[in-house]
Amino acid sequence: MGPGSNAVGLTRGHILDAVKESLDRLGTDHIDLHQIRGADSVTPIEETLRALDDLVRSGQVRYIGCSNLMGWQIMKGLGTSAREGLERFETVQAYYSIASRDLEREIIPLMVEERLGLMVWSPLAGGLLSGKFSRDTAGPNDARRTSFDFPPVERQHAFDVVNAIRPIAERRNVSVARVALAWLLHQKCVMSIIVGARTSEQLNDNIAAARLTLSTDDLAVLDAASALRPEYPRWMLERQGAGRVLQTR
């Protein structure tokens, strides 16, 4: 965030300095939600959380969250907060899309169990789910994905998903992007999605996804097309625990 040796990472000094500078720039006395944007391998999580706790107690920050952490790192943070009596992460900001559901392997089950809210970044996989790309076309030259191939996506799988979305979008007379966003909004742990529209038309279309209700049949088709391949140890846990699944009413 700057040229100095302390203008990086999750040290107490950097966090306190950065929040003060942010408050000055914003012209406000508090930040509603302050999230760390990644892991710092050289700073103890206790130091980071104690600094964030002090900011909450002083009224400069209301809630804290994290982003781009692995499941064990999130859980270590929550465990540290519980042990030390510090403010805990309330949100996770993470990459999640119908074409990249890796978050469901470990992090979403953790979030459901610990009652954390999910804020999704790049919900259209960097524009790959906008409907402008297909196996046979490179996409428009002015599309962000054309010049900035991020986040990483297994393209053939993504195009299979787009092919499943198109009939649903055509039947409802909406865009592929709107259906892809609506699918995310139907996922229980998602509290909000962060869109990156370049035009007012794209923004209006993205916002309209909040009003698109997908049917049970639509969701079944999309879930099947985008499903993760079983991985170890999940397939073993499901095999061993098949007879002990709790029945809910």
C-alpha positions as CSV (number, residue, x, y, z in Angstrom):
1,M,0.0,0.0,0.0
2,G,3.0,2.2,0.0
3,P,6.8,2.4,-0.3
4,G,7.7,1.9,3.3
5,S,8.7,-1.4,4.9
6,N,5.7,-1.3,7.2
7,A,3.2,-0.5,4.5
8,V,2.5,-4.2,3.9
9,G,1.0,-7.2,5.7
10,L,-1.2,-7.7,8.7
11,T,1.0,-6.2,11.5
12,R,-0.6,-4.1,14.2
13,G,1.3,-1.0,13.0
14,H,0.2,-1.4,9.4
15,I,-3.5,-2.1,10.2
16,L,-3.8,0.9,12.6
17,D,-2.0,3.3,10.2
18,A,-4.1,2.1,7.2
19,V,-7.4,2.5,9.1
20,K,-6.5,6.0,10.2
21,E,-5.6,6.9,6.6
22,S,-8.8,5.4,5.3
23,L,-11.0,7.3,7.8
24,D,-9.2,10.6,6.8
25,R,-9.8,9.9,3.1
26,L,-13.4,8.9,3.6
27,G,-14.2,11.8,5.9
28,T,-15.9,9.5,8.4
29,D,-15.4,8.3,11.9
30,H,-15.9,4.6,11.4
31,I,-15.7,1.7,8.9
32,D,-18.8,-0.6,8.9
33,L,-16.9,-3.7,7.8
34,H,-13.1,-4.0,7.8
35,Q,-11.7,-7.1,6.1
36,I,-8.2,-8.4,5.8
37,R,-7.6,-9.3,2.2
38,G,-5.3,-12.3,2.5
39,A,-2.9,-14.2,4.7
40,D,0.3,-12.8,6.2
41,S,2.7,-15.7,6.7
42,V,5.1,-13.7,8.9
43,T,2.6,-12.0,11.3
44,P,1.0,-14.1,14.1
45,I,-2.8,-14.2,13.7
46,E,-3.0,-13.2,17.4
47,E,-1.4,-9.8,16.6
48,T,-3.7,-9.2,13.7
49,L,-6.9,-10.1,15.6
50,R,-5.9,-8.0,18.6
51,A,-5.3,-5.0,16.4
52,L,-8.7,-5.5,14.8
53,D,-10.3,-6.0,18.2
54,D,-8.9,-2.7,19.5
55,L,-10.3,-1.0,16.4
56,V,-13.8,-2.4,17.1
57,R,-13.6,-1.5,20.8
58,S,-12.5,2.0,20.0
59,G,-15.5,2.5,17.6
60,Q,-13.4,3.0,14.5
61,V,-14.6,-0.4,13.0
62,R,-18.0,-2.0,13.5
63,Y,-17.3,-5.6,12.2
64,I,-14.4,-7.5,10.8
65,G,-14.0,-10.1,8.1
66,C,-11.5,-11.9,6.0
67,S,-10.8,-12.6,2.3
68,N,-8.9,-15.2,0.3
69,L,-8.0,-17.4,3.2
70,M,-7.9,-21.2,3.3
71,G,-10.4,-23.0,5.4
72,W,-7.9,-23.9,8.2
73,Q,-6.7,-20.3,8.3
74,I,-10.3,-19.0,8.8
75,M,-10.9,-21.6,11.5
76,K,-7.6,-20.8,13.2
77,G,-8.7,-17.1,13.3
78,L,-12.1,-18.0,14.8
79,G,-10.5,-20.3,17.3
80,T,-8.0,-17.7,18.3
81,S,-10.8,-15.1,18.8
82,A,-12.8,-17.5,21.0
83,R,-9.7,-18.4,23.1
84,E,-8.5,-14.8,23.6
85,G,-12.0,-13.2,23.8
86,L,-11.4,-11.1,20.7
87,E,-13.8,-9.9,18.0
88,R,-14.3,-12.7,15.4
89,F,-14.6,-12.7,11.6
90,E,-18.2,-12.3,10.6
91,T,-17.8,-12.4,6.9
92,V,-15.7,-14.1,4.2
93,Q,-15.1,-12.4,0.8
94,A,-14.2,-15.1,-1.7
95,Y,-14.2,-16.1,-5.3
96,Y,-17.3,-18.2,-6.1
97,S,-19.2,-18.8,-9.3
98,I,-21.4,-21.4,-10.9
99,A,-18.4,-22.4,-13.0
100,S,-16.0,-22.6,-10.1
101,R,-17.6,-24.1,-7.0
102,D,-14.4,-25.1,-5.2
103,L,-15.5,-23.1,-2.2
104,E,-18.0,-25.8,-1.5
105,R,-15.4,-28.4,-0.6
106,E,-14.3,-27.0,2.7
107,I,-15.0,-23.3,3.2
108,I,-18.8,-23.1,2.7
109,P,-19.4,-26.0,5.1
110,L,-17.2,-24.2,7.6
111,M,-19.1,-20.9,7.1
112,V,-22.5,-22.6,7.5
113,E,-21.3,-24.3,10.7
114,E,-19.8,-21.0,12.1
115,R,-22.6,-18.7,10.8
116,L,-20.4,-16.5,8.6
117,G,-21.7,-14.5,5.7
118,L,-20.3,-14.9,2.2
119,M,-19.5,-11.9,0.0
120,V,-18.7,-13.1,-3.5
121,W,-16.1,-11.5,-5.8
122,S,-15.9,-12.2,-9.5
123,P,-19.3,-13.9,-9.6
124,L,-19.2,-14.1,-13.4
125,A,-15.7,-15.6,-13.4
126,G,-14.0,-12.5,-14.8
127,G,-16.7,-12.1,-17.5
128,L,-16.4,-15.7,-18.8
129,L,-20.1,-16.3,-17.7
130,S,-21.3,-13.1,-19.3
131,G,-22.6,-15.0,-22.4
132,K,-20.1,-13.3,-24.6
133,F,-17.7,-16.3,-24.7
134,S,-18.1,-19.8,-26.0
135,R,-15.9,-22.6,-27.2
136,D,-16.1,-21.3,-30.8
137,T,-15.6,-17.6,-30.2
138,A,-12.8,-15.7,-28.5
139,G,-15.1,-13.1,-27.1
140,P,-15.1,-9.3,-27.8
141,N,-11.8,-7.5,-27.8
142,D,-13.1,-5.0,-25.2
143,A,-14.1,-7.6,-22.7
144,R,-12.0,-7.7,-19.5
145,R,-11.5,-11.5,-19.8
146,T,-9.9,-11.0,-23.2
147,S,-7.0,-9.0,-21.9
148,F,-6.9,-10.1,-18.3
149,D,-7.4,-13.9,-18.0
150,F,-8.3,-14.1,-14.4
151,P,-9.5,-15.7,-12.2
152,P,-8.3,-19.2,-13.3
153,V,-11.1,-21.3,-14.7
154,E,-11.3,-24.7,-16.3
155,R,-12.7,-23.4,-19.6
156,Q,-14.2,-26.5,-21.0
157,H,-16.2,-27.1,-17.8
158,A,-17.2,-23.4,-17.8
159,F,-18.5,-23.7,-21.4
160,D,-20.5,-26.8,-20.4
161,V,-22.1,-24.7,-17.6
162,V,-22.8,-21.8,-20.1
163,N,-24.5,-24.3,-22.4
164,A,-26.7,-25.3,-19.6
165,I,-27.6,-21.7,-18.7
166,R,-28.5,-20.6,-22.2
167,P,-31.8,-22.5,-22.6
168,I,-32.9,-21.2,-19.2
169,A,-31.9,-17.6,-20.1
170,E,-33.6,-17.8,-23.5
171,R,-36.8,-19.3,-22.0
172,R,-37.0,-16.4,-19.5
173,N,-35.8,-13.8,-22.0
174,V,-32.9,-12.7,-19.8
175,S,-29.1,-12.7,-20.2
176,V,-26.8,-15.6,-19.4
177,A,-25.1,-13.3,-16.9
178,R,-28.4,-12.7,-15.0
179,V,-29.0,-16.4,-14.6
180,A,-25.4,-17.0,-13.4
181,L,-25.8,-14.3,-10.8
182,A,-29.3,-15.5,-9.8
183,W,-27.9,-19.0,-9.2
184,L,-25.4,-17.5,-6.7
185,L,-28.2,-15.6,-4.9
186,H,-30.1,-18.9,-4.5
187,Q,-27.2,-20.3,-2.4
188,K,-28.0,-20.1,1.3
189,C,-24.6,-18.8,2.5
190,V,-24.4,-15.9,0.0
191,M,-25.2,-12.6,1.6
192,S,-24.1,-10.4,-1.3
193,I,-22.3,-10.5,-4.6
194,I,-19.8,-7.9,-5.9
195,V,-20.3,-7.0,-9.5
196,G,-17.9,-5.2,-11.8
197,A,-20.1,-3.7,-14.5
198,R,-18.5,-1.4,-17.1
199,T,-21.7,0.1,-18.5
200,S,-25.1,1.2,-17.0
201,E,-26.8,-1.5,-19.1
202,Q,-24.6,-4.2,-17.6
203,L,-25.2,-2.8,-14.1
204,N,-29.0,-2.7,-14.5
205,D,-28.9,-6.3,-15.9
206,N,-26.7,-7.4,-12.9
207,I,-29.0,-5.8,-10.4
208,A,-32.1,-7.4,-12.0
209,A,-30.6,-10.8,-11.0
210,A,-31.9,-10.2,-7.5
211,R,-35.4,-10.3,-8.9
212,L,-35.0,-13.5,-10.9
213,T,-36.4,-16.6,-9.1
214,L,-35.1,-19.8,-10.6
215,S,-37.4,-22.9,-10.4
216,T,-36.5,-26.1,-8.7
217,D,-36.1,-27.7,-12.1
218,D,-33.8,-24.8,-13.3
219,L,-31.6,-25.2,-10.2
220,A,-31.4,-28.9,-10.6
221,V,-30.2,-28.5,-14.2
222,L,-27.6,-25.9,-13.3
223,D,-26.4,-27.8,-10.2
224,A,-25.9,-31.0,-12.3
225,A,-24.0,-29.1,-15.0
226,S,-21.7,-27.3,-12.6
227,A,-21.3,-30.0,-9.9
228,L,-17.8,-30.6,-8.4
229,R,-16.2,-34.0,-9.0
230,P,-16.1,-35.9,-5.7
231,E,-12.7,-35.6,-3.9
232,Y,-11.1,-37.3,-1.0
233,P,-11.9,-37.4,1.8
234,R,-15.4,-36.2,1.1
235,W,-16.3,-39.4,-0.9
236,M,-15.0,-41.5,1.9
237,L,-17.0,-39.5,4.6
238,E,-20.1,-39.8,2.5
239,R,-19.6,-43.5,2.0
240,Q,-18.9,-44.2,5.7
241,G,-21.6,-41.9,7.0
242,A,-24.4,-42.7,4.6
243,G,-26.5,-44.4,7.2
244,R,-26.1,-41.7,9.9
245,V,-27.5,-38.7,8.0
246,L,-29.7,-36.6,10.3
247,Q,-33.3,-36.4,9.2
248,T,-34.7,-32.9,9.5
249,R,-38.3,-31.8,9.5
